[in-house]
Amino acid sequence: MTQRRTRPTTLRAAIGTVLLLSLSATACAGSDSEGDTGAAKLTDNDIPSFTIALPSPPPSYDRATSTQPIVTGSFMSLVTEPLERVTANGSFTPALAEKVTQPDPTTIVYKLRSGVRFSDGRSLTAEDVAWSITHTATPPAQTSASVSGFKSAAVTGPLEVTVKLAGPLPKSRVDIAGATLVQEKKFATAHAKNLGTPDAIPVGTGPYEIASASASGVTLQRRGTYWGEKPKVKTLNVKVITDDNSAQLAMRSGEVNLRQLTNVKSAAQWRSIPGTKVYASPSGVVNFLAMDVTKAPFDDVHVRRAISHATDTPGLVKAAWAGQAAVLKGFVPVENLARVAGGKQNAQKFLDSLPDHALDLEKAKAELAQSGHPKGFSTTVEYVDALPASKVLALSLQQNLKPLGISITPKSVTLNAWSAKFYQHKLTGLVPAFGFTTSAQDPSSLLSLVVGKENIGPQKLNIANFTTPEIEKALPVVTTAGADAKRWAATQTLLSQIADQAPYVPLASEKSMVAIGKGFASASGTIVLDDLFNGNWALNLRATQQ
């Protein structure tokens, strides 16, 4: 049984081919898979053991406080469950919430399943759910920025929780579905100081519980007392392999059975592994270059425009993604705008009218000459070592900006280090930002969170610290449910301000790719980004006939 969502809007910031920052769930429709497995027949046999390779260790086992929610969520969503899951076709599938209603635009009511027990034997209560939602939606939780307009979550019945919103916000139900993993309140509050560490792993109601955990990996065991349909895998191993090439070797040897590709350029290499299938799907990813408008020299609009004209996005698409990405004309994909714009054609026409910031070094020189730094300057660009595209961009900028007198020093940082600075709002200067994903349904999902005073600070997404009077006036219209014509006009204001002032330089959107090894396949026929985030990848996993 599924419920169709009528105004699906959401945000998920997921850095690095969707591996780092994921603030809420988004459905990505459409996919394809390639490999040499042919039309493999699925079985219903139990799978004794299965191993997934992650690019980094989880910073926390509590997804609300993890600086890498997808890394954490890929396995903790099987321990601590969501209230409902958003499927690839944009509908809701019930999980711990048996029924969800919205009696008015500012209220969401969750009716919970009865007879559900945590892995320690305690019964799931409405108090556990109300606490989990509040824990997710309020600072200092990293996920708090994704649940826009959250006011409160209260117990309103023996198995009922009512969420109140600050206004009629069109994406809140999707936000809560994607961000909240329900855990036992008693355990969490008793371990408030170290919750999420290996010594205090959250207690959940899911089909698995943690058997062991260390910096090198995690082992999950299937629960015999799980309330729902049991997944096929008995023992699920999570192995940390930071290097993509090493992960390929592990797949070839059978040591690893599933990996999300951190480098989509290597897809052909993965497909060449005997029996391996690569699932590819639209990701809704927005990759961009951010400049902190409050820090010199990036407080100068001419400097920002100069850098935008020195950014070789088509070259990046070719070099970093082997063409498996689409250049972004505006800050968000056209699909985000189609509904409020009255159609994709209208949306594209507007995007085509925005100021052109294509690669043009002569224009870059002319802009820099008008700035307060006509002879150039020096700065450091931190790129994530696990994300090849971010390094390609840093090196490209170094080369293109050198003739202008701008000296770029690329600096490699780890995924965990970058994400920690992001959530602390300590990224300043010139920042490559990769993997922020959006809903394909509504502009409020990401666009409304990267601008404006209200989105500046820890756990917020306005890393450019950018706003204008025009933005402050338009922002509430974009984020509030209402007439599409008014929301489209306000959306155009946000996009125009970004294009004109260049706090962000939109780059491209690449596919999400997941490799699965010989002997296994997804029963759904695909593995989309959300499946990694909400645990569906494991629930759909099947052994194939050999």
C-alpha positions in Angstrom: 0.0 0.0 0.0 1.4 3.4 -1.0 0.2 6.9 -0.6 0.8 9.3 -3.5 2.4 12.6 -2.4 0.9 15.6 -4.1 3.5 18.2 -3.6 6.8 16.4 -3.2 9.5 18.8 -2.2 12.7 18.1 -0.3 16.3 18.6 0.2 19.2 16.3 0.6 22.7 17.7 0.8 25.0 14.9 0.0 28.5 15.8 -0.7 30.7 13.8 -2.9 28.8 11.8 -5.4 26.2 11.8 -2.7 28.3 10.4 0.0 28.6 13.1 2.6 25.8 15.4 3.5 22.3 14.1 3.1 19.7 16.1 5.0 16.5 14.5 3.8 15.2 12.1 1.3 14.4 12.7 -2.4 12.9 10.3 -5.0 15.0 10.0 -8.1 12.9 8.5 -10.9 14.4 6.5 -13.8 17.4 4.3 -13.9 19.4 1.9 -16.0 21.8 -0.9 -15.2 24.6 -2.4 -17.1 27.0 -5.3 -16.6 27.5 -8.8 -17.8 25.0 -10.6 -15.6 22.4 -10.7 -18.3 18.8 -11.4 -17.2 19.7 -13.0 -13.9 16.8 -14.8 -12.2 16.2 -13.9 -8.6 15.7 -16.3 -5.8 14.1 -16.1 -2.4 17.0 -17.9 -0.7 18.5 -16.5 2.4 21.9 -14.9 1.9 24.4 -16.0 4.6 26.6 -13.0 4.3 26.9 -9.8 2.3 29.4 -6.9 2.4 29.0 -3.3 1.4 32.0 -1.0 1.0 31.8 2.5 2.4 34.3 5.3 1.5 34.9 6.4 5.1 34.0 5.3 8.6 30.8 6.7 10.0 31.5 9.8 12.1 28.6 8.8 14.3 26.1 5.9 14.5 23.4 8.5 15.3 22.4 9.8 11.9 21.0 13.0 13.3 24.5 14.0 14.6 26.6 12.4 11.8 28.4 14.7 9.5 28.0 12.0 6.8 24.3 11.0 7.0 24.4 8.8 3.9 27.4 6.9 5.2 25.7 6.4 8.5 22.2 6.0 7.1 23.2 3.3 4.6 23.3 0.8 7.4 21.8 2.5 10.5 18.5 2.9 8.6 18.4 -0.9 9.0 18.9 -0.6 12.8 16.9 2.5 13.6 14.0 2.7 11.1 12.3 5.7 9.4 8.6 6.4 9.9 8.0 6.0 6.2 10.1 5.7 3.1 9.9 7.7 -0.1 10.0 5.5 -3.2 11.5 6.1 -6.6 8.1 6.9 -8.1 7.4 9.6 -5.5 5.0 7.8 -3.2 5.3 7.0 0.5 5.7 3.5 1.8 4.7 3.0 5.4 7.4 1.8 7.9 6.9 2.5 11.6 4.1 4.9 10.8 1.1 2.8 9.7 -0.8 5.9 8.6 0.2 9.6 8.1 -2.4 12.4 7.7 -2.2 16.1 7.3 -5.4 17.6 8.7 -4.2 21.1 7.9 -1.2 22.7 6.2 0.7 23.1 9.5 0.0 19.7 11.1 1.3 16.2 10.4 -0.2 13.2 12.4 1.6 9.9 12.6 -0.3 6.8 13.6 2.2 4.2 14.7 2.2 0.4 14.3 1.3 -1.6 17.4 3.3 -4.5 18.6 6.7 -3.1 17.5 9.6 -3.8 19.8 13.1 -2.5 20.0 16.0 -4.9 19.8 16.3 -4.9 23.6 12.7 -6.1 24.0 11.1 -2.8 24.9 7.9 -1.7 23.1 7.9 1.2 20.7 6.0 4.1 22.1 4.8 7.5 20.9 7.3 9.0 23.3 10.2 7.4 21.4 8.9 8.7 18.1 8.2 12.3 19.4 11.7 12.4 20.9 13.4 11.0 17.7 11.7 13.6 15.5 12.6 16.4 17.9 16.2 15.1 18.1 16.4 15.1 14.3 14.7 18.5 13.7 16.4 20.7 16.2 20.0 22.0 16.7 22.6 20.8 17.3 21.5 17.9 15.0 23.2 18.1 11.6 19.9 17.1 10.1 18.0 20.1 11.6 18.5 22.3 8.6 16.5 19.8 6.5 13.3 19.9 8.5 12.3 23.4 7.7 9.8 25.1 9.9 9.6 22.4 12.6 8.0 23.7 15.8 7.2 20.6 17.9 6.5 16.9 18.0 4.0 15.9 20.8 2.3 12.6 21.9 -1.4 13.0 21.1 -2.5 9.4 21.7 -1.2 6.0 22.8 0.4 5.4 19.4 0.0 8.9 17.9 2.5 11.7 17.4 1.5 15.1 16.0 4.0 17.5 14.5 3.4 21.2 14.3 5.0 23.4 11.7 5.7 27.1 11.7 3.8 27.5 8.4 2.3 25.7 5.4 5.6 24.3 4.2 5.2 22.0 1.2 8.2 19.8 1.9 8.1 19.0 5.6 6.6 15.5 5.4 9.3 14.4 3.0 11.9 16.1 5.2 10.8 14.1 8.3 10.6 10.9 6.3 14.1 11.3 5.0 15.8 12.7 8.1 14.3 10.8 11.0 15.5 7.4 12.2 13.5 6.3 15.3 15.5 5.2 18.3 14.7 4.3 21.9 14.4 7.4 23.9 15.3 5.8 27.3 18.7 4.6 26.0 19.4 7.8 24.1 18.8 10.1 27.0 20.7 7.9 29.4 23.7 8.1 27.0 23.3 11.7 25.9 27.0 12.5 26.2 28.2 9.7 24.0 25.2 8.8 21.9 26.4 7.7 18.5 29.8 6.4 19.5 30.7 2.7 19.4 30.0 2.7 23.2 26.5 4.0 22.8 25.0 2.9 19.5 21.3 3.9 19.2 18.8 1.1 19.9 16.3 0.6 17.1 13.3 -1.5 15.9 14.9 -2.4 12.5 15.6 -5.8 11.0 19.2 -5.7 12.1 21.2 -5.0 15.3 24.9 -4.2 15.5 27.0 -7.2 16.5 30.3 -5.4 16.4 31.7 -2.0 15.4 35.2 -0.6 14.9 37.0 2.0 12.7 37.5 -0.6 10.0 33.9 -1.8 9.7 30.6 -2.9 11.3 28.8 -6.2 11.5 25.1 -6.4 11.6 23.0 -9.5 12.5 19.4 -10.1 11.3 16.9 -10.0 14.1 14.7 -13.0 14.6 12.0 -10.9 16.4 11.7 -8.2 13.7 8.1 -7.0 13.3 8.1 -6.8 9.5 9.3 -8.9 6.5 12.8 -10.1 7.1 15.5 -9.1 4.6 17.4 -12.0 2.9 20.9 -11.3 4.3 21.6 -12.9 7.6 24.9 -11.2 8.3 25.6 -7.8 6.8 29.1 -6.5 6.8 30.1 -2.9 6.4 33.7 -2.5 5.3 35.5 0.9 5.1 37.5 1.2 1.8 38.4 4.8 1.1 40.1 4.2 -2.3 37.9 3.4 -5.3 40.6 1.2 -7.0 41.0 -0.8 -3.8 37.2 -1.3 -3.7 37.3 -2.6 -7.3 40.0 -5.2 -6.3 37.8 -6.2 -3.4 34.8 -6.6 -5.7 36.9 -8.8 -8.1 38.0 -11.1 -5.2 34.5 -11.3 -3.8 35.5 -9.6 -0.6 33.0 -6.8 -1.3 29.5 -7.2 -2.9 28.3 -3.6 -3.2 29.8 -0.1 -3.6 28.5 3.3 -4.5 30.9 4.7 -7.0 32.8 7.7 -5.7 34.1 8.2 -9.3 31.5 7.6 -12.0 34.3 7.9 -14.5 35.4 4.4 -13.4 32.0 2.9 -14.2 33.4 0.9 -17.2 36.0 -0.6 -15.0 33.4 -1.8 -12.6 31.3 -3.2 -15.4 34.3 -5.2 -16.6 34.4 -7.2 -13.3 32.8 -10.6 -14.1 29.2 -10.8 -12.9 29.1 -7.2 -11.7 26.1 -4.9 -12.5 26.2 -1.1 -12.3 22.9 0.6 -11.5 22.8 4.1 -12.8 20.1 6.7 -12.0 19.5 10.4 -12.1 20.7 11.8 -8.8 19.4 15.3 -8.7 22.8 16.3 -7.6 23.9 20.0 -7.7 27.7 20.5 -7.7 28.9 24.1 -7.3 31.7 26.4 -6.4 30.9 28.7 -3.4 32.5 32.0 -2.5 32.1 33.5 0.9 30.8 37.0 0.2 31.8 38.2 3.7 35.5 37.4 3.3 38.0 39.4 1.1 38.7 39.1 -1.7 35.4 37.3 -2.4 33.4 40.1 -1.0 34.1 41.8 -4.3 31.5 40.9 -7.0 34.0 41.4 -9.8 36.4 38.9 -8.2 33.5 36.4 -8.0 32.5 37.0 -11.6 36.1 36.7 -12.7 36.4 33.3 -11.1 33.1 32.2 -12.6 34.4 33.0 -16.1 37.6 31.0 -15.3 35.6 27.9 -14.3 35.7 25.2 -17.1 32.5 23.3 -16.4 32.4 21.4 -19.7 36.0 20.4 -19.2 35.1 19.2 -15.7 32.2 17.1 -17.0 34.6 15.4 -19.5 37.6 15.0 -17.2 35.9 14.1 -13.9 32.7 12.3 -15.0 33.5 11.0 -18.5 30.4 12.8 -19.8 28.1 11.1 -17.2 26.9 14.5 -16.0 24.8 17.4 -17.3 26.0 21.1 -17.2 23.7 23.2 -15.0 22.5 26.4 -16.6 21.1 27.8 -13.3 21.7 26.9 -9.7 19.2 24.0 -9.7 18.2 21.6 -12.5 15.3 22.6 -14.7 13.2 19.7 -13.3 13.1 21.5 -10.0 11.4 24.4 -11.6 9.0 22.9 -14.1 5.9 22.7 -11.9 5.9 26.2 -10.5 7.1 27.6 -13.8 4.1 26.2 -15.7 6.2 23.6 -17.6 9.7 22.6 -18.3 9.8 24.7 -21.5 9.0 27.9 -19.5 11.6 27.0 -16.9 14.3 26.4 -19.4 13.5 29.6 -21.2 14.1 31.5 -18.0 17.3 29.6 -17.2 18.6 30.4 -20.7 18.0 34.1 -20.0 20.3 34.3 -17.0 23.7 36.0 -17.2 26.2 33.8 -18.9 29.2 32.7 -16.8 30.7 30.3 -19.3 34.5 29.9 -19.5 35.9 33.0 -21.0 39.3 34.1 -19.7 39.1 37.5 -21.5 35.9 38.3 -19.6 37.6 37.0 -16.4 40.5 39.4 -16.9 38.1 42.3 -17.6 36.1 41.6 -14.4 39.2 41.3 -12.3 40.5 44.6 -13.7 37.3 46.2 -12.3 37.8 44.7 -8.9 39.7 45.9 -5.9 42.3 43.2 -6.6 43.3 43.9 -10.3 46.8 42.3 -9.9 45.3 39.2 -8.3 45.7 37.5 -4.9 46.5 34.1 -3.3 44.1 31.6 -1.7 43.8 28.0 -0.7 41.2 25.7 -2.2 40.4 22.6 -0.1 39.2 19.6 -2.1 38.1 16.2 -0.8 40.7 13.5 -1.4 38.0 10.8 -1.9 36.2 12.8 -4.6 38.2 13.0 -7.8 35.9 15.6 -9.3 36.7 18.1 -6.5 40.4 17.7 -7.2 40.0 18.1 -10.9 38.1 21.4 -10.3 40.8 22.7 -7.9 43.6 21.9 -10.4 41.6 23.4 -13.3 41.1 26.7 -11.3 44.7 26.8 -10.4 45.7 26.6 -14.1 43.1 29.0 -15.4 43.5 31.7 -12.8 47.3 31.8 -12.8 47.5 34.1 -15.9 45.2 36.5 -14.0 47.7 36.8 -11.1 45.5 34.6 -8.9 47.5 31.9 -7.1 45.5 28.9 -6.1 47.0 26.4 -3.7 45.0 23.1 -3.8 44.9 21.3 -0.4 43.7 17.8 0.1 41.4 17.1 3.0 39.5 14.1 4.2 35.8 13.6 3.7 35.2 13.7 7.5 37.3 16.9 7.9 35.5 18.7 5.1 32.0 17.7 6.3 32.8 18.7 9.9 33.8 22.2 8.8 30.7 22.4 6.6 28.3 21.6 9.5 30.3 24.0 11.8 29.9 26.7 9.2 33.7 27.1 9.0 34.1 26.8 5.2 35.3 30.1 4.0 36.9 31.6 0.8 36.7 29.5 -2.4 34.9 26.2 -1.7 34.2 23.3 -4.2 30.9 21.8 -2.9 29.9 18.5 -4.4 26.9 16.3 -4.2 24.1 18.5 -2.8 20.9 16.8 -4.1 17.5 18.2 -4.7 14.0 17.2 -5.3 13.0 17.1 -8.9 9.7 18.6 -7.9 10.1 21.9 -6.2 12.6 24.8 -6.1 12.3 25.1 -2.3 14.3 21.9 -1.8 17.7 23.4 -2.1 17.5 26.8 -3.7 15.7 28.3 -0.7 18.3 27.0 1.7 21.6 28.3 0.2 20.6 32.0 0.4 19.1 34.3 3.1 20.0 35.3 6.6 18.0 32.5 8.2 20.2 29.9 6.5 23.5 31.3 7.7 25.2 29.5 10.6 26.0 26.0 11.9 23.9 23.2 10.4 22.7 25.6 7.7 23.5 25.5 4.0 24.2 29.1 3.1 28.0 28.6 3.0 28.4 31.7 0.8 26.8 33.8 3.6 24.8 35.4 0.7 21.7 37.5 0.9 20.2 40.7 -0.6 17.1 42.7 0.2 15.5 41.1 -2.9 16.3 37.7 -1.5 14.9 38.4 1.9 11.6 39.5 0.3 11.3 36.5 -2.1 12.6 33.7 0.2 9.4 33.3 2.3 7.3 33.1 -0.8 9.4 30.3 -2.2 9.4 28.3 1.0 5.7 28.6 1.7 2.9 26.6 0.0 0.8 28.9 -2.2 0.0 29.9 -5.7 2.6 28.6 -8.2 2.7 31.9 -10.1 3.8 33.8 -7.0 6.3 31.1 -6.1 7.7 31.1 -9.6 8.2 34.9 -9.6 10.0 34.6 -6.2 12.0 31.7 -7.5 13.2 33.7 -10.5 14.4 36.4 -8.1 16.5 33.9 -6.1 18.0 32.5 -9.3 18.6 35.9 -10.8 20.4 37.2 -7.7 22.7 34.2 -7.6 23.5 34.5 -11.4 24.1 38.2 -11.1 26.1 38.3 -7.9 27.9 34.9 -8.4 28.2 33.7 -4.8 27.8 30.3 -6.3 28.9 29.0 -9.6 26.7 26.0 -10.6 28.7 23.2 -12.2 26.9 20.0 -13.2 24.8 17.1 -12.1 26.2 13.6 -12.4 24.5 10.2 -12.2 24.3 8.1 -9.1 26.0 4.8 -9.7 26.0 1.6 -7.6 28.0 -1.5 -8.4 26.7 -4.9 -7.1 28.7 -8.0 -7.4 28.2 -11.4 -8.9 25.4 -13.5 -7.6 23.3 -10.6 -6.4 20.7 -8.1 -7.8 18.0 -5.7 -6.6 14.5 -7.0 -6.7 13.3 -3.5 -7.7 15.5 -3.6 -10.8 17.3 -0.5 -9.7 19.3 1.1 -6.8 18.6 4.8 -6.6 20.2 7.3 -4.3 17.3 7.1 -1.8 17.7 3.3 -1.5 21.2 3.9 0.0 19.9 6.5 2.4 16.8 4.7 3.7 17.9 1.0 3.7 15.8 -0.1 0.7 19.0 -1.4 -1.0 19.2 -4.1 1.6 15.5 -4.8 1.8 15.4 -5.3 -2.0 18.6 -7.4 -2.2 18.2 -10.9 -3.7 20.5 -13.8 -4.6 20.5 -14.8 -8.2 20.5 -18.3 -9.7 24.1 -19.3 -10.6 
